[in-house]
Amino acid sequence: MPKLKTSKAIAKRFKVSSSGKFLRHKASKSHLLQKKSSKQRRHLSSTCSVDLKDIKNIAMKLPYL
Protein backbone atom coordinates (compact mmCIF):
# COMPACT_ATOMS: atom_id res chain seq x y z
CA MET A 1 0.00 0.00 0.00
CA PRO A 2 1.62 3.30 -1.04
CA LYS A 3 1.81 6.32 1.21
CA LEU A 4 -0.96 8.89 0.91
CA LYS A 5 0.15 12.31 -0.26
CA THR A 6 -0.75 15.42 1.69
CA SER A 7 -2.04 18.33 -0.35
CA LYS A 8 0.49 21.06 0.49
CA ALA A 9 -1.85 23.86 -0.63
CA ILE A 10 -4.48 22.74 1.86
CA ALA A 11 -1.93 22.05 4.61
CA LYS A 12 -0.84 25.70 4.45
CA ARG A 13 -4.40 27.01 4.74
CA PHE A 14 -5.89 24.86 7.50
CA LYS A 15 -4.85 23.82 11.00
CA VAL A 16 -6.30 21.30 13.41
CA SER A 17 -7.34 22.47 16.87
CA SER A 18 -6.73 20.46 20.02
CA SER A 19 -10.35 19.26 19.95
CA GLY A 20 -9.94 17.99 16.36
CA LYS A 21 -11.75 20.76 14.49
CA PHE A 22 -10.30 22.30 11.34
CA LEU A 23 -9.55 26.02 11.62
CA ARG A 24 -9.28 28.53 8.79
CA HIS A 25 -8.62 32.24 8.32
CA LYS A 26 -11.36 34.57 7.19
CA ALA A 27 -11.34 36.12 3.72
CA SER A 28 -11.29 39.82 2.70
CA LYS A 29 -8.18 40.80 4.68
CA SER A 30 -5.64 41.18 1.87
CA HIS A 31 -6.44 44.54 0.24
CA LEU A 32 -8.97 47.42 0.14
CA LEU A 33 -8.64 47.74 3.91
CA GLN A 34 -8.93 51.53 4.14
CA LYS A 35 -12.69 51.43 3.58
CA LYS A 36 -13.26 48.77 6.24
CA SER A 37 -13.74 49.77 9.84
CA SER A 38 -11.25 48.87 12.56
CA LYS A 39 -13.79 46.55 14.13
CA GLN A 40 -14.33 44.71 10.85
CA ARG A 41 -10.59 44.34 10.25
CA ARG A 42 -10.08 43.08 13.79
CA HIS A 43 -12.79 40.44 13.44
CA LEU A 44 -11.44 39.34 10.04
CA SER A 45 -8.08 38.61 11.70
CA SER A 46 -9.54 35.90 13.93
CA THR A 47 -9.80 32.25 12.94
CA CYS A 48 -13.02 30.30 12.63
CA SER A 49 -13.92 26.67 12.24
CA VAL A 50 -14.60 25.02 8.90
CA ASP A 51 -18.19 24.29 7.92
CA LEU A 52 -19.42 20.74 8.44
CA LYS A 53 -20.01 20.23 4.71
CA ASP A 54 -16.33 20.84 3.92
CA ILE A 55 -14.68 18.75 6.63
CA LYS A 56 -14.81 15.48 4.68
CA ASN A 57 -12.97 16.94 1.67
CA ILE A 58 -10.31 18.61 3.81
CA ALA A 59 -9.71 15.51 5.91
CA MET A 60 -9.25 13.45 2.76
CA LYS A 61 -6.53 15.84 1.52
CA LEU A 62 -4.76 15.86 4.93
CA PRO A 63 -4.40 12.17 5.82
CA TYR A 64 -1.74 12.57 8.52
CA LEU A 65 -3.20 15.41 10.62
PyMOL commands that set and color helices and strands:
alter all, ss='L'
color gray80, all
select helices_A, chain A and resi 8-13+38-45+55-61
alter helices_A, ss='H'
color red, helices_A
select strands_A, chain A and resi 15-16+22-25+47-49
alter strands_A, ss='S'
color yellow, strands_A
deselect
rebuild
show_as cartoon
